[in-house]
Amino acid sequence: MPASLKPPRGRLLEICEGRTRLPPETVAKYQALFATLGYGTPVAEPEVLDSQACRLLGDVIHREPCHCGSQQKIAVHACALHGKCIPESAQRLKIKDETTRHALRDCDTCPDRRTGPPAPHPLPRHVTRFAVGITSAPRPRPTLARCVASVIGAGFAPTVYAEPGTDLTGVSCPVVVRPERLGCWRNYVQTLRDLLAAEPRAQAIVIFQDDIVVAQRTREFLEHDLWPSDRTGVVSLYSPDFKLYEAREKTGWKRIHSQWLMGACAMVYPREVAEALSRHTTWRGGAKRTIKDPAKWKAVDTWIGHAVHAEKRHAYYPNPSLCQHIAETSSIGHGGNNSLRRGRHFRRSGKFAGEAITPFDLFPDHPAVRFNGDGGLRLAEPLSVVIPAWNCFDLTKRCLQALAANAGVEPLDVIYVDNGSEPGVVDQVHNLATALRLPLRMITFPENRGFCPAANAGMAAARGDVLLLNNDCYIHPGCLPAMLRHMLSDPKVASVGPLTADHGSQSIKRHPDLAKQRGQRKSLTRNMVVGFCQLKRKEALQQIGLLDDNLPHGLGTDDDWCHRARAAGWKVLLALDAFADHDHKSTFRRSGQDRKALQREAVSYLKEKGTWK
């Protein structure tokens, strides 16, 4: 190549694609010469692929407004599918990495263009078939017999996969002795393959190392609701108490945001993830060199974290821990890593209560509710969100968008009750819910029957606890989890409401010093909470009944229902750590009704009924 046309070092690719500040005539010379020499030609702008066709999405590298005009910013994901997944915005991103230069967009409000990570295959909610193995190797002080007894006591039927020379005294389960010394990593991967082959119908693959004890009835506990999310890659039953993973006050699953885990002593994998992991037989280290045996350089948990991350899956661990380390030294050979050989990497779990304590004692709310590992709550029964509405699609759209973005609770059962809206509104709501991936059921009335009949129809169709939500109410992040925690903390709580910008005692203006009240109570007992965003317990609805249909416009119904609840011995709470916006009186303003006259009629009726205080 002539010296006069030799490109600057590291700039060849930028020049090929026109991503350079060199003069256009110079770039044209370079590109013509590169094409002649076979270095490549300028990259034409490719088509944007549908998200479901792409399986190579990576981390979020940018956020931008969507072309659909929604208020939410969409995510731009890194994509390794070179030359086929470049959106319009990727040309503006000054990203030089070969992988992250290509991206896909992810918008929550575009029904015609759903780009982003492909929806994972739904994991079974209730797991009943486990394939369980225990990996073992020679130790100065054998722990295998105690480990096997503990795993059997937890409800599992394990098979031991032992290295030659392992002390098998007192082992009361099937044993497979390897014909040669494999080492920890190879034995672990081979155990994955053996369990997959031995149990072709297993829904979950469980591998214990021979230096742990497990809480009793752990299998029964996991059978109720094992996977924190559909993107679960691995669940560790062990959680140590060091700074990165120190226990919080939240009981349940917590997500591990690093590829490095906390020890591979007790791991549970979905079957499809175990099959994928069994194919990860090499390790690419930070220097981009292939290490044939990663156990010489990394612990097994690091290999698991790398492989799970490569599969675009998440890792979780429980608080509190369901098992405990009992060994003092490691049986893993780590080459020259003396600190690992001496066992200094082992950390005890201060949150392990002992083998005799069952997970049902450790998780007092299970299976009613627990944290799903991503900051939200995972319920055993769907939370039914009842939204009565008449026309006003713009309000309903904002309500559903806020619900989809900020719910923090799963699963949801959204029940939209249409009160005789204009033609086309029902279809718009259905399309919006589909785009937002909200599970929607619809109840439609041919004419406007009023708020109470519509709300009662929705609550009667609910499967579990009910959130009665006005279509002009927009929940904030953390609102629903906070309200649910307050309701589920006391079995006598019938209803919980959030703070808002108005509504008397529920106005945040009445509590201006909330930010300074560290350590103070997070809820207050009230005579009533306003029904714009009201969480109702299923058992309370069954005992007290629904709203009074004699107040079809809805004014006064919250006073009446809360009065009946308190008369029956229930409590009504105001959650001080939950907030929701409410476009107060919006429906009455649009319908032209005289709200004050209707309110006077409601107060008169409730006084005669005896439920107005």
C-alpha positions in Angstrom: 0.0 0.0 0.0 1.4 3.4 -0.9 2.7 5.3 2.2 0.7 8.3 1.2 -2.5 6.3 1.5 -1.7 4.2 4.5 -4.5 4.7 7.0 -3.9 5.7 10.6 -3.4 2.8 13.0 -6.8 1.5 14.3 -8.8 3.6 11.9 -9.3 1.1 9.0 -12.7 -0.1 10.0 -14.0 3.5 10.7 -12.8 4.6 7.3 -14.4 1.6 5.6 -17.8 2.5 7.1 -17.4 6.2 6.7 -17.2 6.8 10.5 -14.4 9.3 10.5 -13.7 13.0 10.4 -11.3 12.8 7.5 -12.1 14.9 4.4 -14.7 13.1 2.1 -12.2 13.0 -0.8 -9.6 11.3 1.3 -12.2 8.8 2.6 -13.2 8.0 -1.0 -9.6 7.3 -2.0 -9.2 5.0 1.0 -12.4 3.1 0.3 -11.6 2.7 -3.4 -8.1 1.3 -2.5 -9.5 -1.0 0.2 -12.0 -2.4 -2.2 -9.2 -3.1 -4.8 -7.0 -4.7 -2.2 -9.9 -6.8 -0.7 -10.1 -5.0 2.6 -13.8 -4.5 2.3 -16.3 -2.0 0.9 -18.4 0.6 2.6 -21.1 -0.9 4.7 -24.6 -0.3 3.3 -27.4 0.4 5.9 -29.1 -3.0 6.5 -32.6 -3.7 7.3 -33.7 -3.8 11.0 -34.6 -7.3 12.0 -37.6 -8.3 14.0 -36.7 -8.9 17.6 -37.9 -12.5 17.7 -35.4 -13.3 14.9 -32.4 -12.1 17.0 -30.9 -14.3 19.6 -27.6 -12.3 20.1 -28.7 -9.4 22.2 -26.3 -8.1 24.9 -26.3 -5.3 27.4 -28.2 -2.0 27.2 -25.7 0.4 25.7 -28.0 3.5 25.1 -31.5 4.9 25.7 -33.4 7.1 23.3 -37.0 8.4 22.7 -39.0 6.1 20.5 -40.4 7.1 17.1 -43.9 6.2 18.3 -44.0 9.3 20.6 -44.2 7.5 23.9 -42.9 9.3 27.0 -40.8 6.3 28.0 -37.2 6.0 26.6 -36.4 2.7 24.9 -33.3 0.6 25.3 -30.7 0.0 22.6 -29.1 -3.4 23.1 -25.8 -4.6 21.9 -26.0 -7.2 19.2 -23.3 -9.4 17.7 -25.2 -10.2 14.5 -22.9 -8.0 12.4 -24.3 -6.1 9.5 -28.0 -7.0 10.1 -29.2 -5.3 13.2 -28.4 -1.6 12.9 -31.2 0.8 13.8 -31.2 4.4 12.8 -29.7 5.6 16.1 -26.8 3.2 16.0 -25.1 5.4 13.4 -25.0 8.2 15.9 -23.5 6.2 18.7 -19.8 6.6 19.0 -19.1 3.0 20.0 -16.0 1.4 18.6 -16.4 -2.2 19.9 -17.1 -4.7 17.2 -20.1 -6.2 19.1 -21.8 -3.1 20.4 -21.8 -1.1 17.2 -24.8 -3.1 16.1 -27.9 -2.9 18.2 -31.7 -3.4 18.5 -34.3 -1.2 20.0 -36.7 -2.1 22.7 -40.0 -0.2 23.0 -42.8 -1.0 25.4 -45.5 0.9 23.5 -45.1 -0.1 19.8 -47.4 -2.9 19.0 -46.1 -3.2 15.4 -42.4 -3.2 16.3 -41.4 -5.2 19.3 -37.6 -5.3 19.4 -35.6 -6.4 22.3 -34.6 -9.7 24.0 -36.7 -12.6 22.8 -39.2 -13.8 25.3 -37.8 -16.8 27.2 -39.5 -20.1 27.2 -41.9 -20.1 30.2 -40.5 -22.1 33.0 -43.0 -24.4 34.9 -44.4 -22.6 37.9 -44.5 -25.8 40.0 -41.5 -28.2 39.7 -42.1 -31.8 40.7 -39.3 -33.7 38.9 -35.7 -33.2 40.1 -32.5 -34.9 39.0 -30.1 -34.6 42.0 -26.3 -35.2 42.1 -23.5 -34.8 44.6 -20.0 -34.2 43.4 -17.3 -35.5 45.7 -13.5 -35.8 45.9 -11.0 -37.0 48.5 -10.8 -34.8 51.6 -8.5 -34.9 54.7 -11.7 -34.9 56.8 -14.5 -36.6 54.9 -17.9 -34.8 54.9 -19.7 -36.9 52.2 -21.7 -39.1 54.6 -23.1 -36.2 56.5 -23.9 -34.3 53.3 -25.8 -37.3 51.8 -27.9 -37.7 55.0 -28.7 -34.0 55.0 -29.7 -34.0 51.3 -31.9 -37.0 51.8 -33.5 -35.4 54.9 -34.3 -32.3 52.7 -36.4 -34.6 50.5 -34.1 -35.3 47.6 -33.0 -38.7 46.1 -29.3 -38.0 45.2 -26.6 -39.9 43.3 -23.0 -39.4 44.3 -20.5 -38.8 41.5 -17.1 -39.4 43.2 -13.5 -39.1 42.2 -11.2 -42.1 42.8 -10.1 -42.4 46.4 -13.2 -40.8 47.9 -14.1 -42.1 51.3 -17.6 -43.6 50.8 -18.1 -44.9 54.4 -21.7 -44.4 55.6 -23.0 -43.2 52.2 -26.6 -44.4 51.8 -27.4 -43.6 48.2 -26.3 -44.7 44.7 -22.6 -43.9 43.9 -20.8 -43.5 40.6 -17.0 -43.6 40.9 -15.2 -42.0 38.0 -12.6 -44.3 36.3 -10.0 -41.5 36.6 -9.4 -38.3 38.3 -11.3 -35.6 36.4 -10.8 -32.6 38.7 -13.6 -30.4 40.1 -14.6 -28.6 36.9 -14.7 -31.6 34.6 -16.5 -33.7 37.2 -19.1 -31.0 37.6 -19.7 -30.7 33.9 -19.8 -34.5 33.5 -22.3 -34.7 36.4 -24.5 -32.3 34.5 -24.4 -34.5 31.5 -25.0 -37.7 33.5 -28.0 -36.3 35.3 -29.5 -35.0 32.0 -29.1 -38.5 30.5 -30.3 -40.4 33.6 -33.4 -38.3 34.1 -34.8 -37.3 30.7 -38.0 -36.0 32.2 -36.5 -33.9 35.0 -37.6 -30.3 35.1 -34.7 -29.1 37.3 -31.1 -30.3 37.7 -29.7 -30.0 41.2 -26.0 -30.4 42.0 -24.6 -30.3 45.6 -21.0 -30.4 46.5 -20.1 -32.8 49.3 -19.3 -30.2 52.0 -22.8 -28.7 52.7 -25.9 -29.5 54.8 -29.4 -28.5 53.7 -32.5 -27.4 55.6 -35.2 -30.0 56.0 -38.2 -30.0 53.6 -36.2 -27.9 51.1 -37.5 -29.9 48.1 -41.2 -29.5 49.3 -40.5 -25.7 49.6 -39.0 -25.5 46.1 -41.9 -27.5 44.5 -44.3 -24.7 45.4 -42.6 -22.0 43.3 -38.9 -22.4 42.4 -38.0 -20.0 39.5 -37.9 -16.3 40.4 -38.4 -15.3 36.8 -38.7 -16.9 33.3 -35.2 -15.8 32.6 -33.7 -17.8 35.5 -30.4 -19.4 34.6 -29.4 -20.7 38.1 -30.7 -20.6 41.6 -28.1 -20.9 44.4 -29.5 -22.4 47.6 -26.5 -21.0 49.5 -26.0 -17.3 50.4 -22.9 -16.2 52.4 -22.7 -13.0 54.5 -20.1 -10.8 53.0 -20.5 -7.3 51.7 -21.5 -7.9 48.1 -24.3 -10.2 49.0 -25.1 -9.2 52.6 -28.6 -10.0 53.7 -31.2 -7.3 53.6 -34.5 -7.1 55.4 -36.3 -8.5 52.4 -37.0 -12.2 52.6 -37.0 -14.1 49.4 -34.9 -14.4 46.2 -32.3 -11.8 45.3 -30.6 -11.4 42.0 -26.9 -11.7 41.5 -25.8 -8.9 39.2 -22.2 -10.2 38.8 -20.9 -13.1 36.8 -18.9 -14.2 39.8 -21.1 -16.2 42.1 -20.6 -17.2 45.8 -19.7 -20.8 45.6 -21.1 -23.7 43.6 -22.1 -25.8 46.6 -25.8 -26.0 45.9 -27.1 -25.0 42.4 -30.4 -25.6 40.8 -30.8 -25.2 37.0 -33.8 -25.3 34.6 -33.3 -28.3 32.3 -32.8 -26.2 29.1 -30.1 -24.1 30.9 -28.3 -27.3 32.2 -28.3 -28.6 28.6 -26.7 -25.3 27.4 -24.2 -25.3 30.2 -23.1 -28.8 29.5 -21.9 -27.5 26.1 -19.7 -24.8 27.6 -16.5 -26.8 27.8 -14.0 -23.9 27.3 -13.4 -20.7 29.2 -12.4 -17.3 27.6 -10.5 -15.3 30.2 -10.0 -11.6 30.4 -7.0 -11.8 28.1 -9.2 -13.4 25.4 -7.2 -16.7 25.6 -9.0 -20.0 25.6 -8.3 -22.0 28.9 -9.1 -25.6 28.4 -9.4 -26.3 32.1 -10.9 -23.2 33.9 -10.6 -24.9 37.3 -6.9 -24.1 37.1 -7.7 -20.4 36.9 -11.2 -19.8 38.2 -13.5 -21.5 40.7 -16.4 -23.5 39.4 -18.9 -20.8 40.4 -17.1 -18.3 38.2 -17.5 -20.7 35.2 -21.2 -21.1 36.0 -21.6 -17.3 36.2 -19.9 -16.9 32.8 -21.9 -19.6 31.1 -25.3 -18.3 32.6 -24.4 -14.8 31.5 -23.6 -16.1 28.0 -27.0 -17.7 27.8 -28.6 -14.3 28.6 -30.0 -15.6 31.9 -30.1 -14.4 35.5 -28.7 -15.9 38.7 -30.5 -15.7 42.1 -29.9 -16.7 45.7 -32.2 -16.8 48.8 -32.3 -14.7 51.9 -32.0 -16.4 54.3 -29.7 -19.2 53.1 -31.1 -22.7 52.7 -27.8 -24.6 53.2 -24.4 -24.2 55.0 -20.7 -25.0 54.4 -19.3 -27.6 56.8 -15.8 -28.2 55.3 -12.7 -26.3 56.4 -10.6 -27.0 53.3 -11.2 -27.3 49.6 -11.0 -30.5 47.6 -10.6 -28.5 44.4 -7.2 -28.4 42.7 -6.5 -24.8 41.6 -2.9 -25.1 40.3 -0.8 -22.4 42.0 -3.7 -20.7 43.8 -2.7 -21.6 47.4 -5.4 -19.4 49.0 -8.1 -21.6 47.4 -6.3 -24.8 48.4 -6.2 -23.7 52.0 -10.0 -23.0 51.8 -9.9 -19.3 52.7 -12.5 -18.7 50.0 -15.2 -20.4 52.1 -17.6 -18.1 53.9 -20.1 -19.2 56.4 -23.7 -18.2 56.1 -24.8 -16.4 59.2 -28.4 -16.6 58.0 -28.6 -20.4 58.1 -30.8 -21.4 61.0 -29.8 -25.1 60.9 -30.9 -28.3 59.4 -33.9 -28.8 61.7 -35.5 -25.5 60.6 -37.5 -25.8 57.5 -37.7 -23.1 54.7 -41.4 -22.7 55.6 -40.2 -21.3 59.0 -37.6 -19.1 57.4 -40.0 -17.7 54.8 -43.1 -17.0 56.9 -45.0 -15.5 54.0 -44.4 -18.4 51.6 -46.2 -19.4 49.5 -48.4 -16.3 49.7 -45.7 -13.8 48.6 -41.9 -13.5 48.3 -39.4 -11.3 46.5 -38.7 -12.5 43.0 -35.0 -11.4 43.0 -35.5 -8.4 40.7 -36.9 -6.1 43.4 -40.5 -7.0 43.0 -42.9 -9.4 44.7 -43.8 -12.8 43.4 -47.3 -13.9 44.4 -48.7 -17.5 44.6 -52.0 -16.2 43.2 -52.4 -13.4 40.6 -53.2 -9.9 41.8 -56.4 -8.9 40.0 -56.2 -5.2 38.9 -59.8 -4.0 38.2 -60.0 -0.9 36.0 -63.5 0.4 35.2 -63.6 3.0 32.4 -65.9 4.9 30.2 -64.3 6.4 27.0 -61.2 8.5 28.0 -58.7 6.2 26.2 -55.9 8.8 26.8 -56.3 8.3 30.5 -56.5 4.6 30.3 -53.4 4.5 28.1 -51.4 6.4 30.7 -52.8 4.2 33.5 -51.8 1.0 31.7 -48.4 2.3 30.8 -47.7 3.2 34.4 -48.9 -0.2 35.5 -46.7 -2.1 33.1 -43.7 0.0 33.9 -44.0 0.3 37.7 -46.1 -2.7 38.9 -43.2 -4.6 40.6 -45.6 -7.5 41.3 -46.2 -10.7 39.4 -48.3 -12.3 38.2 -51.0 -9.7 37.4 -54.5 -10.3 36.2 -55.7 -7.1 34.6 -59.5 -6.9 34.3 -60.7 -3.9 32.1 -64.4 -3.2 32.5 -65.8 -1.0 29.7 -68.9 1.0 30.5 -70.4 1.4 27.1 -67.6 3.4 25.5 -67.6 4.7 22.0 -66.8 2.2 19.2 -63.1 1.5 18.8 -62.1 2.2 22.5 -62.2 -1.5 23.4 -59.9 -2.5 20.5 -57.5 0.3 21.4 -57.2 -0.9 24.9 -56.7 -4.5 23.8 -54.0 -3.5 21.3 -52.3 -1.4 24.0 -52.3 -4.2 26.6 -50.9 -6.6 24.0 -48.0 -4.2 23.2 -47.3 -3.7 26.9 -47.5 -7.5 27.5 -50.1 -7.1 30.2 -52.4 -10.1 30.7 -55.8 -8.6 30.0 -59.4 -9.8 30.5 -62.2 -7.6 29.3 -65.8 -7.2 30.5 -68.0 -4.9 28.3 -71.4 -3.4 28.9 -73.6 -2.1 26.1 -74.4 1.1 28.0 -72.9 3.1 30.9 -74.1 1.5 34.1 -72.0 3.6 36.4 -68.8 3.1 38.3 -70.1 0.7 41.0 -71.7 -1.9 38.8 -68.6 -1.9 36.6 -66.2 -2.2 39.6 -68.4 -4.9 41.1 -68.4 -6.9 37.9 -64.6 -6.8 37.7 -64.1 -7.7 41.4 -66.6 -10.6 41.1 -64.4 -12.0 38.3 -61.2 -11.6 40.2 -59.2 -14.7 41.2 -57.3 -13.3 44.2 -56.7 -10.1 46.0 -58.0 -7.0 44.2 -56.5 -3.7 43.3 -59.4 -1.3 42.4 -57.7 1.2 40.1 -59.3 4.2 38.5 -58.3 4.8 34.9 -57.0 8.3 35.8 -54.6 6.9 38.4 -51.0 6.3 37.7 -48.9 4.2 40.1 -45.3 5.1 40.9 -42.4 2.6 41.3 -42.6 0.6 44.5 -46.3 1.5 45.1 -47.8 -2.0 44.7 -45.1 -3.9 46.5 -45.3 -1.6 49.5 -49.1 -1.8 49.7 -49.0 -5.6 49.4 -46.3 -5.9 52.2 -48.5 -3.9 54.5 -51.6 -6.0 53.8 -49.9 -9.3 54.0 -48.0 -8.4 57.2 -51.3 -8.5 59.2 -54.1 -11.0 58.4 -56.7 -8.5 59.7 -55.9 -5.8 57.2 -58.8 -5.5 54.7 -57.6 -2.6 52.6 -54.6 -0.4 51.9 -54.3 2.9 50.1 -51.3 5.0 48.9 -50.4 8.6 49.4 -51.3 11.0 46.6 -51.3 14.7 45.9 -54.7 15.4 47.3 -57.6 13.6 49.1 -57.3 15.0 52.6 -55.5 12.7 55.0 -54.0 10.8 52.0 -52.4 13.9 50.7 -48.6 13.9 50.8 -49.0 17.5 51.9 -50.2 16.2 55.3 -46.9 14.4 55.7 -44.2 16.9 54.7 -41.5 15.4 56.9 -41.7 11.8 55.6 -38.1 11.9 54.2 -36.8 12.7 57.7 -38.8 9.9 59.5 -36.1 7.2 59.4 -37.1 4.3 61.5 -40.7 5.4 62.0 -43.8 3.5 61.0 -44.5 3.1 57.3 -48.3 2.8 57.6 -51.2 4.5 59.6 -54.5 3.0 60.6 -57.4 5.1 59.0 -61.2 5.0 59.1 -61.2 4.9 55.3 -58.9 5.2 52.2 -60.1 6.7 48.9 -60.9 4.1 46.2 -58.9 5.6 43.4 -56.2 3.0 44.1 -57.4 0.7 46.8 -56.0 -2.8 47.6 -58.6 -5.2 48.9 -58.0 -8.6 50.5 -60.0 -11.4 48.9 -61.2 -12.8 52.3 -62.5 -9.3 53.3 -64.4 -9.0 50.0 -66.0 -12.4 50.6 -67.1 -11.5 54.1 -68.1 -7.8 53.6 -69.3 -7.9 50.1 -68.8 -5.6 47.1 -69.6 -1.9 46.6 -73.1 -0.6 47.2 -74.9 -0.4 43.8 -77.2 2.3 45.1 -74.3 4.7 44.6 -73.6 4.0 40.8 -71.4 7.1 40.3 -69.0 5.8 43.0 -69.0 8.8 45.3 -69.2 7.6 48.9 -68.6 4.0 48.1 -65.1 3.9 49.7 -66.5 5.4 52.9 -69.3 2.9 53.0 -67.1 -0.2 52.3 -64.4 0.8 54.8 -67.1 1.5 57.5 -68.5 -2.0 56.9 -65.0 -3.5 57.0 -64.1 -1.9 60.4 -67.5 -2.9 61.8 -66.6 -6.5 61.0 -63.3 -6.2 62.8 -61.0 -5.5 59.9 -58.3 -2.8 59.6 -57.8 -0.1 57.0 -54.3 1.2 56.4 -52.7 4.1 54.7 -49.2 3.2 53.3 -46.8 6.0 53.8 -44.2 4.4 51.5 -46.5 4.1 48.5 -47.4 6.9 46.1 -49.8 7.2 43.1 -50.8 10.2 41.0 -54.5 10.8 40.6 -56.1 13.1 38.0 -58.8 14.0 40.4 -62.4 14.6 39.1 -61.2 14.1 35.5 -64.2 11.8 34.6 -66.8 14.2 36.0 -65.2 17.1 34.2 -65.4 15.3 30.9 -68.9 13.9 31.4 -70.4 17.3 32.5 -72.0 15.8 35.6 -72.7 18.0 38.6 -70.3 16.3 41.1 -71.3 18.4 44.1 -75.0 17.5 43.7 -74.1 13.8 43.4 -71.9 14.0 46.4 -74.7 15.6 48.5 -77.1 12.8 47.4 -74.4 10.2 48.4 -73.9 11.7 51.9 -77.6 11.8 52.5 -78.0 8.2 51.5 -75.0 7.0 53.7 -76.4 9.0 56.7 -79.7 7.2 56.4 -77.8 3.9 56.0 -75.6 4.6 59.0 -72.3 4.2 57.3 -71.3 7.9 57.1 -69.0 9.3 59.9 
